[in-house]
């Protein structure tokens, strides 16, 4: 399990996170973040529309982790089984990112504007998973509900993962939550 | 099924909705909304912090519709059965509000800033339901997941309700979605 090596976006996010913790979100400027990451403001704005966006990675890449796994699921997998494969893929993608994810979650929890943005990210992920399920033949209504269940499992597991000290496997946690949901509903 | 009689908050929301449809969200000011509702700007700001808030009712009242029903559920009701009672109560609360809810949903769908606010409203409702379940003895983890399932059922049903022409019963739709979730998960 290799350590995550950040690119320019990742370095800007790391720099922003350090500064938000040190000075607070409000008191940190885009210029501060760019300087800490060793890039120009212009580079910052090539990657992010504004300061609030810096803790939110490329949605195409992020949602793609889930939707590629759904698309690659065996043709005879049920929608929920395809969703479980997406949760495993997401767990793998987050390997090595636990320290960053923990600090990021703490900063987001402390700032309503960032919490809002996080909710929108979750909504877009849910919609992307639903679309991926429809693309493999699931009906619209079942796809929407399966995507919601996947999103619930992932975000509940993520909340447990970032509040845990030890680095447990996010994929295991998420599939475990899916089983808890089954137990509740059945 | 009586028609919903709006109070000052409701009149401001109705006025805002008309203006957002007529002129667009960006071009409408708080002064415009207050004038249309026949109140002063000061009255507007007694009820809402800013223009974005005007389509979002009192969260204590709104969340209370769900949480009061959870609290009033029979002691031997399972968490998910208590949740189903909350969905019925919410359906009842929305009776007579279908025309307003439809127009409101269309305006929200057209404005990312309002969609974000709607997601936050959903998050707070989910948290409130979880807290109500914990208060009646459900464990934290089961309460969080049951609240998420309730929220999924409600919001999926709500989406169907506001896109439907005829006034179907929102409570029936929501309990129906809960059954669909059960069928998917079991």
Boltz contact constraints between the chains, C-beta under 6 A:
constraints:
  - contact:
      token1: [A, 116]
      token2: [B, 116]
      max_distance: 6.0
  - contact:
      token1: [A, 116]
      token2: [B, 120]
      max_distance: 6.0
  - contact:
      token1: [A, 119]
      token2: [B, 119]
      max_distance: 6.0
  - contact:
      token1: [A, 119]
      token2: [B, 120]
      max_distance: 6.0
  - contact:
      token1: [A, 119]
      token2: [B, 123]
      max_distance: 6.0
  - contact:
      token1: [A, 120]
      token2: [B, 116]
      max_distance: 6.0
  - contact:
      token1: [A, 120]
      token2: [B, 119]
      max_distance: 6.0
  - contact:
      token1: [A, 123]
      token2: [B, 119]
      max_distance: 6.0
  - contact:
      token1: [A, 145]
      token2: [B, 180]
      max_distance: 6.0
  - contact:
      token1: [A, 145]
      token2: [B, 181]
      max_distance: 6.0
  - contact:
      token1: [A, 145]
      token2: [B, 184]
      max_distance: 6.0
  - contact:
      token1: [A, 148]
      token2: [B, 152]
      max_distance: 6.0
  - contact:
      token1: [A, 152]
      token2: [B, 148]
      max_distance: 6.0
  - contact:
      token1: [A, 180]
      token2: [B, 145]
      max_distance: 6.0
  - contact:
      token1: [A, 181]
      token2: [B, 145]
      max_distance: 6.0
  - contact:
      token1: [A, 182]
      token2: [B, 185]
      max_distance: 6.0
  - contact:
      token1: [A, 184]
      token2: [B, 145]
      max_distance: 6.0
  - contact:
      token1: [A, 185]
      token2: [B, 182]
      max_distance: 6.0
  - contact:
      token1: [A, 185]
      token2: [B, 185]
      max_distance: 6.0
  - contact:
      token1: [A, 186]
      token2: [B, 186]
      max_distance: 6.0
